[in-house]
Amino acid sequence: MGMAEDNFVRHGAATIKVIGVGGGGGNAVNRMIASDVVGVDFWSINTDAQSLTLSAATKRLQVGQKLTRGLGAGGNPAIGQKAAEESREDIAAALAGSDLVFITCGMGGGTGTGAAP
């Protein structure tokens, strides 16, 4: 018996995105970028505009601009959730074209706890 032939359909590489939500998620993304993880599109999503400026991710999204005015969720998950709902279309656009998405956040603050789920 000979070796079985590969019957796999070969396509381009999968589009993988890592989305860091809130301060904890942003820190995780920064560490992955510093560790030279390749083949991944990194995003940082936050209600805190100042925190986003510190992100190593080239793709950043401030959510809840009307609600929080860039000042963060103040540790309140309900504010984080409302901020994500306000920016639903922007989040959907960020995720568009993804084959696989990993969402990372810290649980205990406002944005990550409220917006990531």
C-alpha positions in Angstrom: 0.0 0.0 0.0 1.2 3.4 -0.9 0.9 6.6 1.1 -2.5 8.3 1.0 -2.6 11.4 -1.1 -3.4 14.7 0.6 -6.9 15.7 -0.4 -6.8 19.0 1.4 -7.8 22.2 -0.3 -5.0 24.6 0.2 -5.8 28.3 0.6 -4.1 31.3 2.0 -3.3 31.8 5.6 -6.2 32.3 8.1 -6.9 35.8 9.2 -6.4 35.7 13.0 -7.1 38.7 15.2 -6.3 39.2 18.9 -8.6 41.8 20.4 -7.5 43.3 23.8 -10.4 44.8 25.6 -9.9 47.3 28.4 -6.7 47.9 30.3 -6.0 44.3 31.0 -6.6 43.2 27.5 -4.5 46.0 26.2 -1.6 44.9 28.4 -1.9 41.3 27.2 -1.8 42.6 23.5 1.2 44.7 24.3 3.0 41.7 25.8 2.2 39.5 22.8 3.5 42.2 20.4 6.7 42.6 22.5 7.1 38.8 22.4 7.2 39.0 18.5 4.0 37.0 18.0 3.6 37.0 14.2 0.8 36.2 11.7 -1.8 38.0 13.9 -3.7 41.3 13.6 -3.6 42.9 17.0 -6.4 45.3 18.1 -6.7 47.3 21.3 -10.3 48.4 22.3 -10.9 50.7 25.2 -13.1 53.4 26.6 -10.1 55.2 27.9 -8.6 57.4 25.1 -5.3 58.0 27.1 -4.8 54.3 27.6 -5.2 53.7 23.8 -2.3 56.1 23.1 0.0 53.8 25.1 -1.0 50.7 23.1 1.6 49.0 20.9 -1.3 47.8 18.7 -1.4 49.6 15.4 -5.2 49.1 15.2 -7.1 50.8 18.0 -10.7 51.5 18.7 -12.2 53.8 21.3 -15.6 52.6 22.2 -18.4 54.5 23.9 -17.1 57.9 22.9 -20.4 59.7 23.6 -21.0 57.8 26.8 -17.6 58.1 28.4 -16.1 61.0 26.5 -12.8 59.1 26.4 -12.5 59.0 30.2 -13.0 55.2 30.7 -15.6 53.2 32.4 -14.6 54.0 36.0 -14.5 50.3 36.9 -18.3 49.9 36.2 -19.0 46.9 33.9 -22.5 48.3 33.0 -20.7 51.4 31.5 -18.4 49.0 29.6 -21.3 47.1 28.2 -23.2 50.2 27.2 -20.0 51.6 25.5 -19.7 48.4 23.5 -23.3 48.6 22.5 -22.9 52.2 21.4 -20.0 51.2 19.2 -21.4 47.9 17.9 -21.0 48.8 14.3 -17.3 49.9 14.8 -16.6 46.6 16.6 -18.3 44.6 13.8 -16.1 46.4 11.3 -13.0 45.6 13.3 -13.9 41.9 13.3 -14.9 41.7 9.6 -12.9 39.3 7.5 -11.7 37.3 10.5 -11.3 33.5 10.4 -10.4 33.3 14.1 -10.7 35.8 16.9 -9.2 35.7 20.3 -10.6 38.2 22.9 -8.4 38.9 25.9 -9.4 41.1 28.9 -9.0 41.3 32.6 -12.1 40.7 34.7 -12.7 43.2 37.4 -12.5 46.5 35.7 -15.3 48.2 33.7 -14.4 48.0 30.0 -13.1 44.5 29.8 -15.6 43.0 32.2 -18.6 44.8 30.5 -17.6 45.0 26.9 -15.7 41.7 26.2 -18.7 39.3 26.6 
